[in-house]
Amino acid sequence: MERAISLVDFKSNIKTYSIDFLLMLFIYLAPAISHLFAFPIYYLDPMRIALVVTLIYTTKKNSFLIALTLPLFSFFISSHPQIMKAFLLSAELLINLSLFFLLEKKIKNLFTAFLLSVIVSKIIYYIIKLSFINFGLIDDKLFSTPIYFQAGSAVVLSFLLLWRLNSNTNGTDVKKL
């Protein structure tokens, strides 16, 4: 009986497992893709793209799990980013998610909630990153990605989230957020 229950549980979560696997594969292949196209993929904010994909196609719990683990996974498979920066990225993504869920309930606008949560999490990220740089915990410049790429990415991802969750074409119920 336990085997039957675990099989049903696996089948109900196959979509989540598949998406998680594809996201990890994307992060794993990002350096090769960057070299192939001679464009630094990290300019497009692949971790936040992964976050938006999980928000659209999986559960809130899975989104938090991906936010926590994806930067660390990236460090372990490619040694990039530096370990302290991986922890910092995880913290930024977790703050982004937490603020998004809080703001989405308060202001009832997915676009604004996500965009504001990205902006606030980025501000916190850069304050902490500056501290890490000053204390010698990371060896990096403050702004690795140009601000205009970050702003563009935030706006595009906010529109994507709004469009996909409001269109309900994938069966996702905005109420589940």
C-alpha positions as CSV (number, residue, x, y, z in Angstrom):
1,M,0.0,0.0,0.0
2,E,2.8,2.4,0.9
3,R,4.4,1.7,-2.6
4,A,1.1,2.6,-4.3
5,I,0.8,5.8,-2.3
6,S,4.4,6.8,-3.1
7,L,3.8,6.1,-6.8
8,V,0.7,8.3,-6.8
9,D,2.7,11.0,-5.0
10,F,5.5,10.8,-7.6
11,K,3.0,11.0,-10.5
12,S,1.4,14.1,-9.0
13,N,4.7,15.8,-8.7
14,I,6.3,14.7,-12.0
15,K,5.7,18.2,-13.5
16,T,7.6,19.8,-10.6
17,Y,10.4,17.3,-10.8
18,S,10.7,17.8,-14.5
19,I,10.8,21.6,-14.2
20,D,13.4,21.5,-11.4
21,F,15.5,19.2,-13.5
22,L,15.3,21.5,-16.5
23,L,16.2,24.5,-14.4
24,M,19.2,22.8,-12.9
25,L,20.3,21.7,-16.4
26,F,19.9,25.3,-17.6
27,I,22.1,26.5,-14.8
28,Y,24.6,23.7,-15.4
29,L,24.8,24.6,-19.1
30,A,24.8,28.4,-18.6
31,P,28.6,28.8,-18.9
32,A,28.7,26.8,-22.1
33,I,25.7,28.8,-23.5
34,S,27.6,32.0,-22.6
35,H,30.6,30.9,-24.5
36,L,28.6,29.6,-27.5
37,F,26.8,32.9,-28.0
38,A,29.7,35.1,-26.7
39,F,27.2,36.8,-24.3
40,P,27.3,36.6,-20.5
41,I,24.1,34.7,-19.7
42,Y,24.2,36.0,-16.1
43,Y,23.2,39.4,-17.5
44,L,19.7,38.0,-18.1
45,D,19.4,37.0,-14.4
46,P,19.0,33.2,-14.9
47,M,18.3,32.6,-11.2
48,R,15.4,35.0,-11.2
49,I,14.1,33.5,-14.5
50,A,14.2,30.1,-12.7
51,L,12.3,31.7,-9.8
52,V,9.6,33.0,-12.1
53,V,9.3,29.6,-13.9
54,T,8.7,27.9,-10.5
55,L,6.1,30.6,-9.6
56,I,4.2,30.0,-12.8
57,Y,4.4,26.2,-13.1
58,T,5.0,24.7,-9.7
59,T,4.2,25.4,-6.0
60,K,5.1,28.1,-3.5
61,K,7.1,25.5,-1.5
62,N,9.1,24.5,-4.6
63,S,9.8,28.1,-5.4
64,F,11.3,28.6,-2.0
65,L,13.3,25.4,-2.4
66,I,14.7,26.5,-5.8
67,A,15.5,30.0,-4.4
68,L,17.5,28.4,-1.6
69,T,19.3,25.7,-3.5
70,L,19.9,26.8,-7.1
71,P,22.8,29.3,-6.4
72,L,24.4,26.6,-4.2
73,F,23.9,24.0,-6.9
74,S,25.6,26.4,-9.4
75,F,28.5,26.8,-7.1
76,F,28.9,23.0,-6.6
77,I,28.8,22.2,-10.3
78,S,30.8,25.1,-11.7
79,S,32.5,26.9,-8.7
80,H,30.6,30.0,-9.8
81,P,29.6,32.1,-8.1
82,Q,32.0,32.2,-5.2
83,I,30.5,30.4,-2.2
84,M,29.8,33.6,-0.2
85,K,28.1,35.1,-3.3
86,A,26.0,31.9,-3.7
87,F,24.7,32.3,-0.2
88,L,24.1,36.0,-0.9
89,L,22.2,35.1,-4.1
90,S,20.1,32.5,-2.2
91,A,19.3,35.2,0.4
92,E,18.3,37.7,-2.3
93,L,16.0,35.2,-4.0
94,L,14.4,34.2,-0.7
95,I,13.8,37.9,0.2
96,N,12.4,38.4,-3.3
97,L,9.9,35.6,-2.9
98,S,8.9,36.5,0.6
99,L,8.3,40.1,-0.4
100,F,6.4,39.1,-3.5
101,F,4.0,36.9,-1.5
102,L,3.6,39.6,1.1
103,L,3.0,42.4,-1.4
104,E,0.8,40.3,-3.7
105,K,-1.7,40.0,-0.8
106,K,-1.4,43.7,0.2
107,I,-1.6,45.4,-3.2
108,K,-3.3,42.8,-5.3
109,N,-1.3,43.5,-8.4
110,L,1.1,40.8,-9.6
111,F,3.2,43.0,-11.8
112,T,3.8,45.7,-9.1
113,A,4.2,43.2,-6.3
114,F,6.9,41.3,-8.2
115,L,8.7,44.4,-9.5
116,L,8.8,46.0,-6.1
117,S,10.0,42.7,-4.5
118,V,12.8,42.5,-7.1
119,I,13.8,46.2,-6.5
120,V,13.8,45.9,-2.7
121,S,15.6,42.5,-2.7
122,K,18.3,44.0,-5.1
123,I,18.8,47.0,-2.8
124,I,19.3,44.6,0.2
125,Y,21.6,42.4,-1.9
126,Y,23.8,45.3,-2.9
127,I,24.0,46.7,0.7
128,I,25.1,43.2,1.9
129,K,27.4,42.7,-1.1
130,L,29.1,46.0,-0.4
131,S,29.7,44.9,3.2
132,F,31.1,41.6,2.0
133,I,33.4,43.3,-0.4
134,N,34.6,45.8,2.3
135,F,35.2,42.9,4.8
136,G,37.1,40.9,2.1
137,L,34.6,38.1,2.2
138,I,34.1,38.2,-1.6
139,D,36.4,39.4,-4.3
140,D,34.1,41.1,-6.8
141,K,33.1,44.5,-8.0
142,L,29.8,45.8,-6.7
143,F,27.9,45.8,-10.0
144,S,28.9,42.8,-12.1
145,T,25.8,43.2,-14.2
146,P,24.9,46.6,-15.7
147,I,21.9,48.2,-14.0
148,Y,20.0,48.6,-17.2
149,F,20.1,44.8,-17.8
150,Q,18.9,44.2,-14.2
151,A,16.0,46.8,-14.6
152,G,15.0,45.3,-18.0
153,S,15.1,41.8,-16.7
154,A,12.9,42.8,-13.7
155,V,10.3,44.5,-15.9
156,V,10.2,41.7,-18.4
157,L,9.9,39.0,-15.7
158,S,7.2,41.0,-13.9
159,F,5.2,41.2,-17.1
160,L,5.7,37.5,-17.8
161,L,4.5,36.6,-14.4
162,L,1.5,38.8,-14.7
163,W,0.6,37.5,-18.1
164,R,1.0,33.8,-17.3
165,L,-0.7,33.8,-13.9
166,N,-3.5,36.0,-15.1
167,S,-4.1,34.2,-18.3
168,N,-4.6,30.9,-16.4
169,T,-3.7,29.0,-19.6
170,N,-1.6,26.5,-17.7
171,G,-4.2,25.7,-15.1
172,T,-2.3,27.6,-12.4
173,D,-4.7,29.3,-10.0
174,V,-3.4,32.7,-8.8
175,K,-5.1,31.9,-5.5
176,K,-2.6,29.1,-4.9
177,L,0.1,31.8,-4.5
